Amino acid sequence: MKKLVFIFVMLCLFSCGDYIDKPKNMIEPDAMAEIMADLAITDQAVAIYQNKNLEAGTRFVLKTHKVKSEDFIESFKYYVIKDKMKDIAENAQKIVLKKDPKADKYIKDKLKNTGNVPVLEK
C-alpha cells in the first residue's frame, strides 16, 4: 500500500508542468503591445466607418509588423495562459494614448465628469 501511495505521489509531482508550450515564433511582449495598439486603433476606425472590413485592417496591421496570424494567435494564447496579457494590454493602452493625445484628454474629462471610463459605442 505504501508503494502505491508513493507511486501516486511521484506521478502527481512529475505530471505537473506548463499548460502550454512556448510557441516557436513567439512575439515579444513589446512587439505584442505595439500590434495590439494598432489593432485597437484599426478597430475604432472600423467603428467610425461601419461598412468597412475589419478583417482587411487586421491583415494590414499584422503585415505591417511582419507577423503571421498563426504566430499572433499562438503568442496571444500563451500570454493569456501565463497571465502576462494584463501588462501587455496596459502597455498597448499607453502606446495608443501616446499616438493619440486627444484620447487621453477625452478619457480624463470623462473620468472627471462621471468617474467612469467611457464606453465606446458602435
C-alpha positions in Angstrom: 0.0 0.0 0.0 2.9 2.4 0.8 4.4 1.7 -2.6 1.1 2.5 -4.3 0.8 5.8 -2.4 4.5 6.6 -3.2 4.0 5.9 -6.9 0.8 8.0 -7.0 2.6 11.0 -5.3 5.5 10.7 -7.7 3.2 10.6 -10.7 1.5 13.8 -9.4 4.8 15.6 -8.9 6.2 14.7 -12.3 3.0 15.4 -14.2 2.9 19.0 -13.0 4.1 21.2 -15.8 3.1 24.0 -18.1 -0.3 24.0 -19.6 1.1 25.4 -22.8 4.4 25.2 -24.5 6.2 28.3 -25.6 5.4 29.0 -29.3 8.2 28.6 -31.8 7.7 32.0 -33.3 6.6 33.8 -30.2 6.1 37.6 -30.4 8.0 39.5 -27.8 5.8 41.4 -25.3 6.8 44.9 -26.5 6.0 44.0 -30.1 2.8 42.3 -29.0 1.8 45.6 -27.3 2.5 47.6 -30.4 0.4 45.2 -32.5 -2.5 45.3 -30.0 -2.4 49.1 -30.0 -2.5 49.2 -33.8 -5.4 46.7 -33.8 -7.3 48.8 -31.3 -6.9 51.9 -33.5 -8.0 49.9 -36.5 -11.0 48.7 -34.6 -12.0 52.2 -33.8 -11.6 53.2 -37.4 -14.0 50.4 -38.4 -16.4 51.6 -35.7 -16.5 55.0 -37.4 -16.7 53.7 -40.9 -19.2 50.9 -40.2 -19.4 49.4 -43.7 -15.7 48.7 -43.9 -13.9 45.4 -43.5 -12.2 44.8 -40.1 -10.5 41.6 -41.4 -8.6 43.6 -44.0 -7.5 46.1 -41.3 -6.3 43.2 -39.1 -4.4 41.7 -42.0 -2.8 45.1 -42.8 -1.6 45.6 -39.2 -0.1 42.1 -39.0 1.5 42.5 -42.4 3.0 45.9 -41.3 4.5 44.2 -38.2 5.7 41.2 -40.4 3.8 38.8 -38.2 1.8 35.8 -39.3 -1.7 35.4 -37.9 -0.9 32.0 -36.6 2.1 33.4 -34.6 -0.1 36.2 -33.2 -2.8 33.8 -32.1 -0.3 31.3 -30.5 1.5 34.1 -28.8 -1.8 35.6 -27.6 -2.9 32.3 -26.1 0.5 31.8 -24.4 0.4 35.2 -22.8 -3.2 34.8 -21.6 -2.5 31.4 -20.1 0.8 32.6 -18.5 -1.2 35.6 -17.0 1.0 38.2 -18.8 -1.7 39.7 -21.0 -2.7 42.4 -18.5 0.8 44.0 -18.6 0.9 43.8 -22.4 -2.6 45.4 -22.6 -1.6 48.2 -20.3 1.5 48.9 -22.5 -0.7 48.8 -25.5 -3.0 51.4 -23.9 0.0 53.7 -23.2 1.0 53.3 -26.8 -2.5 54.3 -28.0 -2.5 57.3 -25.7 0.9 58.3 -27.0 -0.2 58.1 -30.6 -3.4 60.0 -30.0 -3.1 62.6 -27.2 -6.8 63.6 -27.7 -7.8 60.2 -26.5 -6.0 60.8 -23.2 -7.7 64.2 -22.7 -11.1 62.6 -23.6 -10.7 59.9 -21.0 -9.5 62.3 -18.3 -12.5 64.6 -19.0 -14.9 61.7 -18.8 -13.4 60.4 -15.6 -13.6 63.9 -14.0 -17.2 64.4 -15.0 -18.6 60.9 -14.3 -16.0 58.9 -12.5 -16.3 56.1 -15.1 -14.2 55.2 -18.0 -16.1 55.9 -21.2 -17.6 53.0 -23.1 -17.0 53.1 -26.9 -20.2 52.7 -28.8 -20.5 51.3 -32.2 
